[in-house]
């Protein structure tokens, strides 16, 4: 299914939760000098204009990154965890105004050290060409491999990385409900090959049965492999019948011990800054195996 385009959701509240979490994971894993291999299973185009194209049509950034910046500019205190994320986004916008939003591939690429590698997967026939062009413009491009392949089946072949230090971001569109099953199988296979890897799963919170069951399914997989986990969700609105995405979550397998504190600092601010109604709330749970 190729109707989904990452650009529709560029800079949304879901991107903020995903990318704030992702940045901290990378920074923690880079505290050791050992080479880090990072994998983004559904890369998209890499970077997006907020002024035209799909992002301008959806306007999801207005309820996301723009809303967060207005909150800060109004004089509200911002914890360091959120400021680190904002600095990373602003670095893509030299000259002031926020006109461009980096997707996960660009965020990860900018964080690469000389010894690190980045693996990007994208199947969309148009997105893959844009991704190749965008990545080719980066000075880190020689450290980045791009695959026009199904990441769910290809992932296990990349694990474990040579240094046995790796981070995998899995964020499919979930337009096809089979993505939930493919995700579970990919995680099972990945943990069998690389049990100590850090796996970050993003998912939309929908009324669909598969979406509701996903966190518990992940917890069962972690229990079977005796792995620690962290589960977080951010809801900005609770409006039954509203079609736009109102909440999303992240499920982290083998999370660093610092992540829970990092999110505990950030989530109250994000809920206050991005919340649209009284239904805005967050969830943060963890388990140490």
DAZIZI-V176261 format. One record per backbone hydrogen bond with DSSP energy under -1.0 kcal/mol. CO is the residue of the C=O (numbers start at 1). NH is the residue of the N-H. Records with the same first field share a line. If there is no record, write none. Layout:
BEGIN
CO=NH  NH
END
This chain:
BEGIN
5=8
6=9
7=10
9=12
11=65
12=16
13=17
14=18
15=19
16=20
17=21
18=22
19=23
20=24
21=25
22=26
23=27
24=28
25=29
26=30
28=31
36=117
37=167
38=119
39=169
40=121
46=103
48=101
53=57
54=58
55=59
59=62
61=66
64=68
65=69
66=70
67=71
68=72
69=73
70=74
71=76
72=75
79=83
80=84
82=86
83=87
84=88
85=89
86=90
87=91
89=92
90=93
93=96
99=50
101=48
103=107
104=108
105=109
106=110
109=112
113=116
117=38
118=145
119=40
120=147
121=43
124=128
126=130
127=131
128=132
129=133
130=134
131=135
132=136
135=138
138=141
140=143
141=144
143=118
145=120
147=122  149
150=154
151=155
154=157
155=158
156=159
161=164
165=37
166=198
167=39
168=200
169=41
170=202
176=179
177=180
178=182
179=183
180=184
181=185
182=186
183=187
184=188
185=189
186=190
187=191
188=192
189=193
190=194
194=197
198=168
199=253
200=170
201=251
203=249
208=212
209=213
213=217
214=218
215=219
216=220
217=221
218=222
219=223
220=224
221=225
222=227
228=254
229=287
230=252
231=285
232=250
233=283
234=248
235=281
236=276
239=242
246=236
247=205
248=234
249=203
250=232
251=201
252=230
253=199
256=259
258=262
259=263
260=264
261=265
262=266
263=267
266=270
267=271
268=272
269=273
270=274
271=275
277=280
281=235
283=233
285=231
287=229
END
